[in-house]
Amino acid sequence: MQILLNGKKKEIPNNTQLKEIIEQFCRNTKRVIAEVNGDIVKRHLWEECLIHPGDTIELVNLVGGG
Amino acid sequence: MNPSTLTTSLTIQDEPLIIAGKSFTNRFLLGTGKFKNKKDLAESIEASGAEIVTVALRRIDLERHEDNILEYIPKNVTLLVNTSGARNAKEAVRIAHLVREAGYGNWIKIEVINDSKYLLPDNAETIKATEILSKENFVVLPYIYPDLYVARELVKAGAATVMPLGSFIGSNQGLKAKEFIQVLIDEIDLPIIVDAGIGFPSQAAEAMEIGADAVLANTAVATAGRPALLAKAFAMAIQAGRLGYLSKLPVKKDLASPSSPLTGFLYENDNTIERR
């Protein structure tokens, strides 16, 4: 199935958990903040958050800024 | 350098900068963007003595590994996350929620910009975001184009400080908005932190001399040839400007006024004849 991850189309297997996606795409998951379809998903819910076709996922973290 | 150690016989009594009940002795806020490398950043934070540093929230670059910026920021420094990238109040609020959710505290610098040419903050949207986030118990530091009416609205909205821009962001042009910042300093009963456009230590000192409570700089330090040196220079200039302000500065005059007495000159002969 296809999802939109940080603005890019990605092909992932069905029934993937958010946690699996984060672990696959982020080298360091410690500081990741996740949002699925505009809603924040708390870290302890990553595992039970199942991703559906067409979902929009945003993975963000802190960077330098003024 | 602590003000009280400047001289042994002079004790300078200055109040700390208090934001939302939290006390700070250093009046220099450092931004962490644009540094060439993390070593420069870490050294600059240390040299600045900053007790508050700003960071931003961005999409993770999935293609390459990025260092975690928090590794370079000492734990005792207050993290102020900006909402840069937000084009309206709604987006700023969303960023604030992400920040809190991730456990990065509740200090938010509202930065709403939807003009890519001048990068001026949208004051109206900033007021809206401040209202919403203050009610949700965020400590809100709004970045604005200096305007008295807007600042008054921000006070009503529950802002913790007001952060007027000195000049165009990243321009290093200094206090172009000086007269209007002065109005805010005189009229608004919240800490006034001059943000944006401060490029040289002398400009930061000038902001402090007119009574600003603190100064935030980023681009200037990050893009200097030797960032840590400039960070230190800013810290000292801000302290010097603050002391100047506390000294109750003398008044500017249009004409000359001698600094030495005008009487009792040597070699001055009195040609009048004294008659006995």
Interface residues (C-beta under 8 A of the other chain):
Chain A: L5 N6 G7 K8 F25 C26 R27 N28 K30 R31 V32 I33 E35 G38 I40 K42 E58 L59 V60 N61 L62 V63 G64 G65 G66
Chain B: G31 T32 G33 K34 F35 L41 T54 V55 A56 L57 R58 R59 I60 L62 H65 E66 N68 I69 L70 V81 N82 S84 R94 H97 L98 V99 E101 A102 Y104 I169 A196 L216 N218 T219 A222
